[in-house]
């Protein structure tokens, strides 16, 4: 067993030729920001400790989701299109097979395990929300709540495939989708399962996150056309990323920006675009293994951290209910990261490998889409 973990850590914490190392780091930072946001929010609820940390400032770690959307737009672009000519390097069928393998089985595992935990703890199971999550339906509530981001990912994948891989003449369609939030804004649409299904559908299809996917796609196209223009050292990137990310976090908190709402989402996306472009050009002969591992495991961290935080906070409240909330948030966050890394190694990688074999793919276990990128002009990993 020790050899197994040693081998997995050795494989998945090392850069390979052509890896976009800086984007790996950015993924890890975004995942940690979202995890900290949820840890602070859950700890502040009356179910657990009922006390805020830093006057609610940690809740703006949700800007990590904005980063995830932009990175998705970037990654899908550079692994699906060729350098310079921007022609498809993957068939439509292979594109969807690979997206399914990388995303859906682990997502289903997270949904079903979360449902099992909820049933064991409160003996309630709102089937509709779990079915919506499993099918990524663009209407209705979803459980666990973090699955809402993946249905937007699914819409982006579909439109990207139709417009960039199937019929290049249809690219205007994805342009309309990206700008749809601005066009639909005067309608005053709001999220909520209490709204009519048509309003829910319009809200989800014309979600402000579309703009973030679009800017990520634009950065990807720029990278494919001019990626040779300059390089950034990894230490400089890390310094710039932490400073820049922290500054935006502070700005979001100070001005009470509403994430996933207009006009705040376009402003955040425009602010993050230069950071993503910078990260895409980071090069290193000896990158941080921890940074690469966190980036590779970011999908497991994102999917499973609500389960782990809930279990950790419940146990902590029973054993030490008087603990300072800052300590609770820090401790449960570290615990959630460690357990998520374990899930990545013993669940995600073997699951992706097994699904690959079932679909006739011969590759061994590699991190999910967007984690390790071989060459931008090659097939997705």
Secondary structure, DSSP 8 states (H G I E B T S, - for coil): -HHHHHHHHHHHTS--TT--HHHHHHHHHHHHHHHHHHHHHHHHSTTTT---SGGGGGGGGGHHHHHHHHHHHHHHHHHHB-TTT--BSS-HHHHHHHHHHHHHHHHHHHHHHHHHHHHHHHS---HHHHHHHHHT-SSS--SSGGGHHHHHHHHHHHHHIIIIII-GGGHHHHHHHHHHHHHHGGGT----TTS-HHHHHHHHHT-THHHHHHHHHHHHHHHHHHTTS--EEHHHHHHHHHHHHHHHHHHHHHTT--TTSTTHHHHHHHHHHHHHHHHHTEE-SS--HHHHHHHHTHHHHHHHHHHHHHHHHHHHHHH-TTS-HHHHHHHHHHHHHHHHHHHIIIIIHHHHHHHHHHTT--------TTTS---TTS---
